[in-house]
Amino acid sequence: MVQIAAELFADQGYRATTVRHIGDAAGVLSGSLYHHFDSKETILDELLSSYLGDLLDTYRAVVADGTTPTRALGELVRVSFRSMSEHRAAITVLQNERGYLRGLPRFDYLTEVEAEVRRIWITVLRDGVAAGEFRADLDPLVTYRFLRDSVWVAVRWFRRDGSLSADQLAEHYLSLIFDGLTQRV
């Protein structure tokens, strides 16, 4: 039921999707949904909290591994792209509805999760500068925002059945990040 709702939220928008739409897509009467969820908001909360909990757990494991900043950054990018294969709808809803969700107390945790994600990525970037693995003039906050935006906007066009797998796409991004666009002379 949550996955059906997730696809509808991603394709039609959260606010435009009604409980009736979800019931129709699931092949049940819309009133039957209330036996499982007390509201459409509860369905969305289940979708987002589950996805974000898994993502944060994975990010935490990456940095707890004790690997080098370069390897940690690479793994953060890979994990992010892999999550698009399984959680496209949740990511799309987050991108499209974040402004609206900020006004709903139930979703206050989104701000906390975003802050922890930012802290994890920026720590890896700062550690990379300190270790001499990344350029000394690197601005960790600007770099984080660049990486965040370039990686997560890919959910709009990346498809699991496309010409590149999530790992192949991640490796292409990492090549651009670490090697740049220009030929070395």
TORKOL-4160 file (C-alpha; in steps of 0.2 Angstrom, whole numbers, padded with zeros to 4 digits, m for minus):
185
<pt num="1" X="0000" Y="0000" Z="0000"/>
<pt num="2" X="0014" Y="0012" Z="0005"/>
<pt num="3" X="0023" Y="0009" Z="m0012"/>
<pt num="4" X="0007" Y="0012" Z="m0022"/>
<pt num="5" X="0004" Y="0028" Z="m0013"/>
<pt num="6" X="0023" Y="0033" Z="m0015"/>
<pt num="7" X="0022" Y="0031" Z="m0034"/>
<pt num="8" X="0006" Y="0041" Z="m0035"/>
<pt num="9" X="0014" Y="0055" Z="m0023"/>
<pt num="10" X="0029" Y="0055" Z="m0035"/>
<pt num="11" X="0020" Y="0055" Z="m0051"/>
<pt num="12" X="0005" Y="0066" Z="m0046"/>
<pt num="13" X="0011" Y="0076" Z="m0031"/>
<pt num="14" X="0007" Y="0073" Z="m0013"/>
<pt num="15" X="m0006" Y="0086" Z="m0012"/>
<pt num="16" X="m0015" Y="0081" Z="m0028"/>
<pt num="17" X="m0016" Y="0063" Z="m0023"/>
<pt num="18" X="m0031" Y="0058" Z="m0014"/>
<pt num="19" X="m0035" Y="0043" Z="m0003"/>
<pt num="20" X="m0047" Y="0038" Z="m0016"/>
<pt num="21" X="m0033" Y="0038" Z="m0029"/>
<pt num="22" X="m0023" Y="0027" Z="m0018"/>
<pt num="23" X="m0038" Y="0015" Z="m0014"/>
<pt num="24" X="m0042" Y="0014" Z="m0033"/>
<pt num="25" X="m0023" Y="0010" Z="m0037"/>
<pt num="26" X="m0023" Y="m0003" Z="m0024"/>
<pt num="27" X="m0039" Y="m0010" Z="m0029"/>
<pt num="28" X="m0048" Y="m0007" Z="m0012"/>
<pt num="29" X="m0061" Y="0005" Z="m0006"/>
<pt num="30" X="m0053" Y="0021" Z="0000"/>
<pt num="31" X="m0061" Y="0019" Z="0017"/>
<pt num="32" X="m0052" Y="0002" Z="0019"/>
<pt num="33" X="m0036" Y="0012" Z="0019"/>
<pt num="34" X="m0041" Y="0019" Z="0036"/>
<pt num="35" X="m0039" Y="0002" Z="0044"/>
<pt num="36" X="m0021" Y="0003" Z="0040"/>
<pt num="37" X="m0017" Y="0021" Z="0041"/>
<pt num="38" X="m0026" Y="0035" Z="0050"/>
<pt num="39" X="m0022" Y="0048" Z="0036"/>
<pt num="40" X="m0013" Y="0051" Z="0020"/>
<pt num="41" X="0000" Y="0060" Z="0030"/>
<pt num="42" X="0003" Y="0044" Z="0040"/>
<pt num="43" X="0007" Y="0035" Z="0023"/>
<pt num="44" X="0019" Y="0048" Z="0018"/>
<pt num="45" X="0027" Y="0048" Z="0035"/>
<pt num="46" X="0030" Y="0030" Z="0034"/>
<pt num="47" X="0038" Y="0031" Z="0017"/>
<pt num="48" X="0049" Y="0046" Z="0021"/>
<pt num="49" X="0055" Y="0040" Z="0039"/>
<pt num="50" X="0058" Y="0023" Z="0033"/>
<pt num="51" X="0069" Y="0029" Z="0018"/>
<pt num="52" X="0078" Y="0042" Z="0027"/>
<pt num="53" X="0082" Y="0030" Z="0042"/>
<pt num="54" X="0089" Y="0018" Z="0030"/>
<pt num="55" X="0099" Y="0031" Z="0021"/>
<pt num="56" X="0106" Y="0038" Z="0037"/>
<pt num="57" X="0111" Y="0021" Z="0044"/>
<pt num="58" X="0120" Y="0018" Z="0028"/>
<pt num="59" X="0129" Y="0035" Z="0028"/>
<pt num="60" X="0134" Y="0032" Z="0046"/>
<pt num="61" X="0141" Y="0015" Z="0042"/>
<pt num="62" X="0152" Y="0022" Z="0028"/>
<pt num="63" X="0160" Y="0035" Z="0039"/>
<pt num="64" X="0162" Y="0023" Z="0054"/>
<pt num="65" X="0172" Y="0012" Z="0043"/>
<pt num="66" X="0187" Y="0022" Z="0046"/>
<pt num="67" X="0192" Y="0023" Z="0027"/>
<pt num="68" X="0200" Y="0037" Z="0019"/>
<pt num="69" X="0190" Y="0053" Z="0015"/>
<pt num="70" X="0192" Y="0050" Z="m0004"/>
<pt num="71" X="0185" Y="0032" Z="m0002"/>
<pt num="72" X="0171" Y="0038" Z="0010"/>
<pt num="73" X="0166" Y="0052" Z="m0002"/>
<pt num="74" X="0165" Y="0039" Z="m0016"/>
<pt num="75" X="0155" Y="0028" Z="m0006"/>
<pt num="76" X="0143" Y="0041" Z="m0001"/>
<pt num="77" X="0140" Y="0045" Z="m0019"/>
<pt num="78" X="0138" Y="0027" Z="m0023"/>
<pt num="79" X="0126" Y="0024" Z="m0009"/>
<pt num="80" X="0116" Y="0039" Z="m0015"/>
<pt num="81" X="0114" Y="0033" Z="m0032"/>
<pt num="82" X="0110" Y="0015" Z="m0027"/>
<pt num="83" X="0096" Y="0022" Z="m0016"/>
<pt num="84" X="0088" Y="0030" Z="m0032"/>
<pt num="85" X="0085" Y="0012" Z="m0039"/>
<pt num="86" X="0075" Y="0007" Z="m0023"/>
<pt num="87" X="0068" Y="0024" Z="m0017"/>
<pt num="88" X="0064" Y="0034" Z="m0032"/>
<pt num="89" X="0047" Y="0039" Z="m0026"/>
<pt num="90" X="0053" Y="0044" Z="m0009"/>
<pt num="91" X="0067" Y="0055" Z="m0016"/>
<pt num="92" X="0055" Y="0063" Z="m0029"/>
<pt num="93" X="0042" Y="0067" Z="m0015"/>
<pt num="94" X="0056" Y="0075" Z="m0004"/>
<pt num="95" X="0062" Y="0085" Z="m0018"/>
<pt num="96" X="0045" Y="0091" Z="m0024"/>
<pt num="97" X="0036" Y="0093" Z="m0008"/>
<pt num="98" X="0050" Y="0098" Z="0004"/>
<pt num="99" X="0043" Y="0116" Z="0006"/>
<pt num="100" X="0026" Y="0111" Z="0009"/>
<pt num="101" X="0031" Y="0097" Z="0022"/>
<pt num="102" X="0041" Y="0110" Z="0032"/>
<pt num="103" X="0024" Y="0118" Z="0037"/>
<pt num="104" X="0018" Y="0101" Z="0044"/>
<pt num="105" X="0024" Y="0097" Z="0062"/>
<pt num="106" X="0024" Y="0079" Z="0059"/>
<pt num="107" X="0038" Y="0081" Z="0047"/>
<pt num="108" X="0050" Y="0092" Z="0058"/>
<pt num="109" X="0062" Y="0077" Z="0058"/>
<pt num="110" X="0066" Y="0081" Z="0040"/>
<pt num="111" X="0076" Y="0096" Z="0045"/>
<pt num="112" X="0086" Y="0086" Z="0058"/>
<pt num="113" X="0089" Y="0072" Z="0045"/>
<pt num="114" X="0095" Y="0085" Z="0033"/>
<pt num="115" X="0107" Y="0093" Z="0046"/>
<pt num="116" X="0114" Y="0076" Z="0050"/>
<pt num="117" X="0117" Y="0072" Z="0031"/>
<pt num="118" X="0125" Y="0088" Z="0029"/>
<pt num="119" X="0136" Y="0086" Z="0044"/>
<pt num="120" X="0142" Y="0069" Z="0038"/>
<pt num="121" X="0146" Y="0075" Z="0020"/>
<pt num="122" X="0155" Y="0091" Z="0026"/>
<pt num="123" X="0165" Y="0081" Z="0039"/>
<pt num="124" X="0171" Y="0069" Z="0025"/>
<pt num="125" X="0176" Y="0084" Z="0014"/>
<pt num="126" X="0185" Y="0094" Z="0029"/>
<pt num="127" X="0194" Y="0078" Z="0033"/>
<pt num="128" X="0199" Y="0076" Z="0015"/>
<pt num="129" X="0206" Y="0094" Z="0015"/>
<pt num="130" X="0215" Y="0091" Z="0032"/>
<pt num="131" X="0223" Y="0075" Z="0025"/>
<pt num="132" X="0229" Y="0083" Z="0009"/>
<pt num="133" X="0218" Y="0072" Z="m0001"/>
<pt num="134" X="0207" Y="0086" Z="m0007"/>
<pt num="135" X="0212" Y="0103" Z="m0013"/>
<pt num="136" X="0217" Y="0115" Z="0001"/>
<pt num="137" X="0205" Y="0129" Z="m0006"/>
<pt num="138" X="0190" Y="0118" Z="m0006"/>
<pt num="139" X="0175" Y="0126" Z="0002"/>
<pt num="140" X="0166" Y="0111" Z="0011"/>
<pt num="141" X="0149" Y="0119" Z="0012"/>
<pt num="142" X="0149" Y="0124" Z="m0007"/>
<pt num="143" X="0156" Y="0107" Z="m0012"/>
<pt num="144" X="0143" Y="0098" Z="m0002"/>
<pt num="145" X="0129" Y="0108" Z="m0010"/>
<pt num="146" X="0136" Y="0105" Z="m0027"/>
<pt num="147" X="0137" Y="0087" Z="m0024"/>
<pt num="148" X="0120" Y="0086" Z="m0016"/>
<pt num="149" X="0111" Y="0095" Z="m0029"/>
<pt num="150" X="0120" Y="0086" Z="m0044"/>
<pt num="151" X="0117" Y="0069" Z="m0037"/>
<pt num="152" X="0100" Y="0070" Z="m0030"/>
<pt num="153" X="0092" Y="0079" Z="m0046"/>
<pt num="154" X="0097" Y="0064" Z="m0056"/>
<pt num="155" X="0082" Y="0055" Z="m0048"/>
<pt num="156" X="0072" Y="0065" Z="m0061"/>
<pt num="157" X="0080" Y="0056" Z="m0076"/>
<pt num="158" X="0089" Y="0041" Z="m0069"/>
<pt num="159" X="0080" Y="0025" Z="m0072"/>
<pt num="160" X="0084" Y="0008" Z="m0065"/>
<pt num="161" X="0082" Y="0000" Z="m0082"/>
<pt num="162" X="0091" Y="0014" Z="m0091"/>
<pt num="163" X="0108" Y="0013" Z="m0101"/>
<pt num="164" X="0118" Y="0015" Z="m0085"/>
<pt num="165" X="0116" Y="0006" Z="m0068"/>
<pt num="166" X="0117" Y="0016" Z="m0052"/>
<pt num="167" X="0135" Y="0010" Z="m0049"/>
<pt num="168" X="0140" Y="0015" Z="m0067"/>
<pt num="169" X="0132" Y="0032" Z="m0065"/>
<pt num="170" X="0140" Y="0034" Z="m0048"/>
<pt num="171" X="0157" Y="0030" Z="m0056"/>
<pt num="172" X="0154" Y="0043" Z="m0070"/>
<pt num="173" X="0150" Y="0056" Z="m0057"/>
<pt num="174" X="0165" Y="0051" Z="m0047"/>
<pt num="175" X="0176" Y="0053" Z="m0062"/>
<pt num="176" X="0170" Y="0070" Z="m0065"/>
<pt num="177" X="0172" Y="0075" Z="m0047"/>
<pt num="178" X="0190" Y="0068" Z="m0045"/>
<pt num="179" X="0197" Y="0070" Z="m0062"/>
<pt num="180" X="0187" Y="0085" Z="m0069"/>
<pt num="181" X="0182" Y="0089" Z="m0086"/>
<pt num="182" X="0198" Y="0094" Z="m0094"/>
<pt num="183" X="0212" Y="0084" Z="m0102"/>
<pt num="184" X="0228" Y="0083" Z="m0092"/>
<pt num="185" X="0243" Y="0090" Z="m0102"/>
